[in-house]
Amino acid sequence: MNDINPLAQQYADIRQGVRDVCKAFDSVYWQKVEESSGYPEEFVQALTQAGWMAALIPEEFGGAGVDLTVASIILEEINRSGANSGACHAQMYTMGALLRHGSPEQKRKYLPLIASGELRLQSFAVTEPTTGTDTTRIKTFAEKRGDRYIVNGQKVWISRIQHSDLMLLLARTTPLAQVKKKTEGLSVFLADLREGMGKGLTVRPIRNMVNHETNEVFFDNFEIPAENIIGEEGKGFSYILDGMNAERILIAAECIGDGYWFIDKARNYANERIVFERPIGQNQGIQFPIAQAYAHVRAADLMRYEAARLFDAKQPCGAEANMAKLLAADASWESANVCLQTHGGFGFAAEYDIERKFRETRLYQVAPISTNLILSYLGEHVLSMPRSF
């Protein structure tokens, strides 16, 4: 059957290249990773060696130097193949802070090694247990002493730290009570995890409903060289915001990939499954929900491309990035439910991969930002209604 994505012929070489890597990691591979609650190390390594994880790094530093549109297609195709970009996607969206705000020395030191796969930048530490998305009230504090910053505090839901060499860390460098605006006094650091484990850095894994490596992290006089601060001290909040639009667009693309995967699974099964001497897809109760979910995936896909277009043109895209993430997360979740319902009891069997992908795509109703917070953003900042919280 024809590809259900009419835009699949765009960037066909990129799509095929990603698919070629992913096809070596079939259903059996992902089931084994799930069974062992493991990390797909071989998969991530293969993507890295093929250069896909260095896509956003400029060519002068060993990367491909593509724009965000292409980067989003890479992550879309990973998820469309049945794999899970969540094991490695952070290297895409954390890269922006270093690319845009890092010093020339930092770029020369780290980017070629990240591009080659010798170093991984897969971890991003912002969220704290007592503040959630109220980022300006984080309590982790970095005090400058001589040529180092001493960090104390706690972070939560910090993913892939056990499989990363470097981590972007947001911490306060000026107490909240001493700044004029609450967004001031926050700084971003590039922390070297290779030197930190056991030296002021403690990691506690969080068991969760998805096979996703995420953790609580405790800083106890953890040292970071002063040269590892990204950009200016106290300006970190704007650097983090700068990367959030890219993050939302890339996550939207992953959800689009999931959505197409679920729709493909559902329509194929609906055409092949014979009950009462007819394919179940002949029944409107099966066919119409699949068709509606497909329409929603297509619509969300268009918003993803519009948001990416604006981002690549360096135009304001906050509303579009947020809407892309919202619509794509909703569409993938709808598609997941439709796919599971279409398969009936078989959808719960691990060998079909549906229950795994079902759990994985559910995450994006909550992370990296709740759909409710996106709605509040649109209500206040786009529709000029009163702040809802």
C-alpha positions as CSV (number, residue, x, y, z in Angstrom):
1,M,0.0,0.0,0.0
2,N,1.0,3.6,-0.6
3,D,2.6,5.6,2.2
4,I,-0.2,7.3,4.2
5,N,2.0,10.3,4.7
6,P,1.7,12.4,1.4
7,L,4.8,14.4,2.4
8,A,7.0,11.3,2.6
9,Q,8.6,12.2,-0.8
10,Q,9.9,15.4,0.7
11,Y,13.4,14.9,2.1
12,A,13.2,11.3,0.8
13,D,16.9,10.7,1.1
14,I,16.9,11.8,4.7
15,R,13.9,9.6,5.5
16,Q,15.4,6.6,3.8
17,G,18.7,7.0,5.5
18,V,17.1,7.1,8.9
19,R,14.9,4.1,8.0
20,D,18.0,2.1,6.9
21,V,19.5,2.5,10.3
22,C,16.3,1.8,12.2
23,K,15.3,-1.4,10.2
24,A,18.3,-3.2,11.9
25,F,16.5,-2.8,15.2
26,D,13.3,-4.7,14.8
27,S,10.4,-5.6,17.1
28,V,12.4,-8.4,18.7
29,Y,15.2,-5.9,19.6
30,W,12.8,-3.5,21.3
31,Q,11.0,-6.3,23.1
32,K,14.4,-7.5,24.6
33,V,15.2,-4.0,25.7
34,E,11.8,-3.7,27.4
35,E,12.1,-7.1,29.1
36,S,15.5,-6.2,30.6
37,S,14.4,-2.6,31.4
38,G,17.5,-1.7,29.5
39,Y,18.8,1.2,27.5
40,P,19.0,0.8,23.7
41,E,22.7,1.4,23.6
42,E,23.3,-0.3,20.2
43,F,20.5,1.6,18.6
44,V,21.8,5.0,19.9
45,Q,25.3,4.1,18.8
46,A,24.1,3.2,15.3
47,L,22.3,6.5,14.9
48,T,25.4,8.4,16.2
49,Q,27.8,6.6,13.9
50,A,25.5,7.3,10.9
51,G,25.7,11.0,11.8
52,W,22.0,11.6,12.7
53,M,22.6,12.7,16.2
54,A,25.0,15.4,15.0
55,A,22.6,16.7,12.5
56,L,22.3,20.2,14.0
57,I,26.0,20.7,14.7
58,P,27.6,22.9,12.0
59,E,29.8,21.2,9.4
60,E,32.9,23.1,10.7
61,F,32.6,21.0,13.9
62,G,31.9,17.7,12.2
63,G,28.1,17.8,12.0
64,A,25.6,18.0,9.1
65,G,24.6,21.6,9.8
66,V,20.9,21.0,8.9
67,D,18.0,23.2,9.9
68,L,15.3,22.3,12.5
69,T,12.9,21.1,9.8
70,V,15.3,18.4,8.8
71,A,16.1,17.5,12.4
72,S,12.4,17.1,13.0
73,I,12.1,14.7,10.1
74,I,14.9,12.6,11.5
75,L,13.1,12.2,14.8
76,E,9.7,11.6,13.1
77,E,11.2,8.8,11.1
78,I,12.8,7.2,14.1
79,N,9.4,6.9,15.8
80,R,7.6,6.0,12.5
81,S,9.9,3.0,12.3
82,G,8.6,1.7,15.7
83,A,11.6,2.9,17.6
84,N,11.7,5.4,20.4
85,S,13.5,8.7,20.0
86,G,13.2,9.4,23.7
87,A,16.4,7.4,24.2
88,C,18.5,10.0,22.5
89,H,16.4,13.0,21.3
90,A,17.8,15.4,23.9
91,Q,21.0,15.8,22.0
92,M,19.0,17.6,19.4
93,Y,17.2,20.1,21.5
94,T,19.9,20.7,24.2
95,M,22.3,21.5,21.4
96,G,20.8,25.0,20.9
97,A,22.1,26.5,24.1
98,L,25.7,25.5,23.2
99,L,25.3,26.5,19.6
100,R,23.7,29.9,20.1
101,H,25.2,31.0,23.4
102,G,28.4,28.9,24.0
103,S,31.8,30.6,23.6
104,P,34.1,29.9,20.7
105,E,36.3,27.9,23.0
106,Q,33.4,25.8,24.3
107,K,32.3,25.0,20.8
108,R,35.8,24.0,19.7
109,K,36.3,21.9,22.8
110,Y,33.0,20.0,22.8
111,L,31.2,20.1,19.5
112,P,33.6,17.9,17.4
113,L,33.6,15.3,20.2
114,I,29.8,15.3,20.4
115,A,29.6,15.0,16.6
116,S,31.9,12.0,16.5
117,G,30.1,10.3,19.3
118,E,33.1,10.4,21.7
119,L,31.0,12.5,24.0
120,R,27.2,12.5,24.6
121,L,25.2,15.5,25.5
122,Q,21.9,13.7,26.4
123,S,20.9,15.2,29.7
124,F,19.2,18.4,30.7
125,A,18.6,19.4,34.3
126,V,15.9,22.0,35.0
127,T,12.9,20.6,36.8
128,E,12.9,20.4,40.6
129,P,10.5,18.5,42.9
130,T,9.1,21.5,44.6
131,T,8.8,23.9,41.7
132,G,7.7,21.8,38.7
133,T,7.2,24.2,35.7
134,D,7.6,27.3,37.9
135,T,11.2,27.5,36.7
136,T,12.1,30.9,38.1
137,R,11.6,29.5,41.7
138,I,14.2,26.7,41.4
139,K,16.3,26.3,44.5
140,T,19.4,24.7,43.1
141,F,22.1,27.3,43.7
142,A,25.6,27.7,42.1
143,E,27.9,29.9,44.2
144,K,31.1,31.2,42.5
145,R,34.3,30.6,44.5
146,G,37.4,31.5,42.6
147,D,37.6,29.7,39.3
148,R,34.7,27.3,40.1
149,Y,31.0,27.2,40.9
150,I,29.9,25.1,43.8
151,V,26.4,23.6,43.2
152,N,23.9,22.5,45.8
153,G,20.4,21.4,45.3
154,Q,18.1,18.7,43.7
155,K,16.6,18.0,40.3
156,V,14.0,15.5,39.3
157,W,12.9,13.7,36.1
158,I,16.4,14.1,34.7
159,S,16.6,11.7,31.8
160,R,19.6,9.7,30.3
161,I,22.1,11.0,32.8
162,Q,23.4,7.5,33.2
163,H,24.1,7.4,29.5
164,S,25.5,10.9,29.0
165,D,28.9,12.5,29.4
166,L,27.7,16.1,29.6
167,M,24.6,17.7,31.1
168,L,23.1,21.2,30.7
169,L,22.2,22.5,34.2
170,L,20.1,25.4,35.1
171,A,20.8,26.9,38.6
172,R,20.4,30.1,40.4
173,T,23.5,32.3,40.7
174,T,21.7,35.2,42.4
175,P,19.0,34.6,45.1
176,L,15.5,35.2,44.0
177,A,15.1,37.9,46.7
178,Q,17.9,39.9,45.2
179,V,16.8,40.2,41.6
180,K,14.5,42.9,40.1
181,K,12.8,40.4,37.8
182,K,12.3,36.7,38.7
183,T,13.7,35.6,35.4
184,E,17.1,37.1,36.3
185,G,19.8,35.5,38.2
186,L,19.6,32.1,36.6
187,S,22.6,30.6,34.8
188,V,23.2,27.6,32.5
189,F,26.2,25.4,32.9
190,L,27.7,22.5,30.9
191,A,28.5,20.0,33.6
192,D,31.0,17.1,33.0
193,L,29.3,14.0,34.4
194,R,32.4,11.9,33.9
195,E,34.1,13.8,36.7
196,G,31.1,14.3,38.9
197,M,29.7,10.9,39.7
198,G,30.5,10.2,43.3
199,K,32.0,13.7,43.7
200,G,29.1,15.7,44.9
201,L,26.7,14.2,42.4
202,T,24.3,11.4,43.4
203,V,21.8,9.8,41.0
204,R,18.7,7.8,42.0
205,P,16.8,6.1,39.2
206,I,13.0,6.5,39.1
207,R,11.1,3.4,38.0
208,N,8.3,4.5,35.7
209,M,5.5,3.2,33.4
210,V,7.7,3.7,30.3
211,N,11.1,2.0,29.9
212,H,12.7,5.4,30.1
213,E,15.8,6.1,32.1
214,T,15.0,9.1,34.3
215,N,16.3,10.1,37.7
216,E,16.4,12.2,40.8
217,V,19.8,14.1,41.0
218,F,21.3,15.5,44.2
219,F,24.1,18.1,44.2
220,D,26.2,18.3,47.3
221,N,29.1,20.8,46.8
222,F,29.3,19.7,43.2
223,E,32.1,21.6,41.4
224,I,31.8,23.1,37.9
225,P,34.7,25.1,36.3
226,A,33.8,28.7,35.8
227,E,34.8,28.3,32.1
228,N,31.8,25.9,31.7
229,I,29.1,28.6,32.2
230,I,27.1,29.1,29.0
231,G,26.9,32.7,28.0
232,E,26.5,35.4,30.6
233,E,25.9,34.7,34.3
234,G,22.3,35.5,35.2
235,K,21.0,35.3,31.7
236,G,20.3,31.6,31.6
237,F,16.5,31.7,31.7
238,S,16.4,33.3,28.3
239,Y,18.8,30.7,27.0
240,I,16.6,27.9,28.2
241,L,13.5,29.6,26.7
242,D,15.3,29.9,23.4
243,G,15.6,26.1,23.2
244,M,12.1,25.3,24.3
245,N,10.5,26.2,21.0
246,A,12.9,23.8,19.3
247,E,12.1,21.2,21.9
248,R,8.4,21.5,21.3
249,I,8.7,21.2,17.5
250,L,11.0,18.2,17.7
251,I,8.7,16.4,20.2
252,A,5.8,17.2,17.9
253,A,7.6,15.5,15.1
254,E,8.1,12.4,17.2
255,C,4.4,12.3,18.0
256,I,3.7,12.6,14.3
257,G,5.9,9.6,13.7
258,D,4.1,7.7,16.4
259,G,0.7,8.8,14.9
260,Y,1.5,7.5,11.5
261,W,2.9,4.2,13.0
262,F,-0.3,3.6,14.9
263,I,-2.5,4.4,11.9
264,D,-0.5,2.1,9.7
265,K,-0.8,-0.7,12.3
266,A,-4.5,-0.1,12.7
267,R,-5.5,0.1,9.0
268,N,-3.4,-3.0,8.1
269,Y,-4.9,-5.0,10.9
270,A,-8.4,-3.8,10.0
271,N,-8.0,-4.9,6.4
272,E,-6.5,-8.3,7.3
273,R,-8.6,-9.3,10.4
274,I,-11.6,-11.3,9.3
275,V,-14.6,-11.7,11.6
276,F,-18.1,-12.7,10.6
277,E,-16.6,-13.4,7.1
278,R,-15.6,-9.8,6.5
279,P,-12.7,-7.6,7.3
280,I,-13.3,-5.6,10.5
281,G,-12.3,-2.5,8.7
282,Q,-15.5,-2.7,6.7
283,N,-17.4,-1.8,9.8
284,Q,-17.9,1.9,10.4
285,G,-17.2,1.5,14.1
286,I,-13.6,0.5,13.2
287,Q,-13.0,2.4,10.0
288,F,-14.3,5.9,11.0
289,P,-12.2,6.3,14.2
290,I,-9.1,5.3,12.3
291,A,-9.9,7.8,9.5
292,Q,-10.6,10.6,12.1
293,A,-7.3,9.9,13.9
294,Y,-5.5,10.0,10.6
295,A,-7.0,13.4,9.8
296,H,-5.9,14.7,13.1
297,V,-2.3,13.5,12.6
298,R,-2.2,15.1,9.1
299,A,-3.4,18.4,10.6
300,A,-0.9,18.3,13.4
301,D,1.8,17.6,10.9
302,L,1.0,20.8,9.0
303,M,1.4,22.8,12.2
304,R,4.7,21.1,12.9
305,Y,6.0,22.2,9.5
306,E,4.7,25.8,10.0
307,A,6.4,26.0,13.4
308,A,9.7,24.6,12.0
309,R,9.5,27.0,9.0
310,L,9.2,30.0,11.3
311,F,11.9,28.8,13.6
312,D,14.4,28.3,10.7
313,A,13.5,31.7,9.4
314,K,14.4,33.1,12.9
315,Q,10.8,34.5,13.2
316,P,8.7,34.4,16.4
317,C,7.2,30.9,16.7
318,G,6.2,30.5,20.3
319,A,2.5,30.0,19.6
320,E,3.1,27.7,16.6
321,A,5.6,25.6,18.5
322,N,3.3,25.2,21.4
323,M,0.3,24.4,19.1
324,A,2.4,21.9,17.1
325,K,3.3,20.1,20.3
326,L,-0.3,20.2,21.6
327,L,-1.9,19.0,18.4
328,A,0.6,16.3,17.7
329,A,0.5,14.9,21.2
330,D,-3.3,14.8,21.1
331,A,-3.2,13.2,17.6
332,S,-0.7,10.5,18.6
333,W,-2.6,9.7,21.8
334,E,-5.9,9.4,19.8
335,S,-4.1,7.2,17.3
336,A,-2.7,5.0,20.0
337,N,-6.1,4.5,21.5
338,V,-7.7,3.7,18.1
339,C,-4.9,1.3,17.3
340,L,-5.3,-0.5,20.6
341,Q,-9.0,-0.7,20.2
342,T,-8.8,-2.0,16.7
343,H,-6.5,-4.9,17.8
344,G,-8.7,-5.8,20.7
345,G,-7.0,-8.1,23.1
346,F,-4.0,-8.6,20.8
347,G,-3.2,-4.9,21.3
348,F,-2.2,-5.8,24.9
349,A,0.3,-8.5,23.7
350,A,3.9,-7.3,23.9
351,E,4.7,-9.0,20.6
352,Y,2.6,-6.5,18.7
353,D,4.6,-3.5,20.1
354,I,1.3,-1.5,20.5
355,E,1.3,-1.5,24.3
356,R,4.9,-0.3,24.4
357,K,4.3,2.5,21.9
358,F,1.0,3.3,23.6
359,R,2.9,3.9,26.9
360,E,5.6,5.9,25.2
361,T,3.4,8.3,23.3
362,R,1.2,8.9,26.4
363,L,4.2,10.6,28.0
364,Y,3.8,13.6,25.7
365,Q,0.5,14.6,27.2
366,V,2.6,15.6,30.2
367,A,6.2,16.1,29.1
368,P,8.2,18.1,28.4
369,I,5.3,20.4,29.1
370,S,1.7,19.6,30.1
371,T,-1.0,20.2,27.4
372,N,-2.8,22.3,30.0
373,L,0.1,24.7,30.3
374,I,0.1,25.0,26.5
375,L,-3.6,25.9,26.7
376,S,-2.9,28.5,29.4
377,Y,-0.1,30.0,27.3
378,L,-2.4,30.3,24.2
379,G,-5.2,31.8,26.3
380,E,-3.0,34.4,27.9
381,H,-0.4,35.3,25.3
382,V,-2.2,34.7,22.1
383,L,-5.8,35.3,22.9
384,S,-5.2,38.1,25.5
385,M,-7.3,36.5,28.2
386,P,-6.5,36.7,32.0
387,R,-3.7,34.6,33.4
388,S,-5.3,31.3,34.4
389,F,-3.1,30.4,37.3
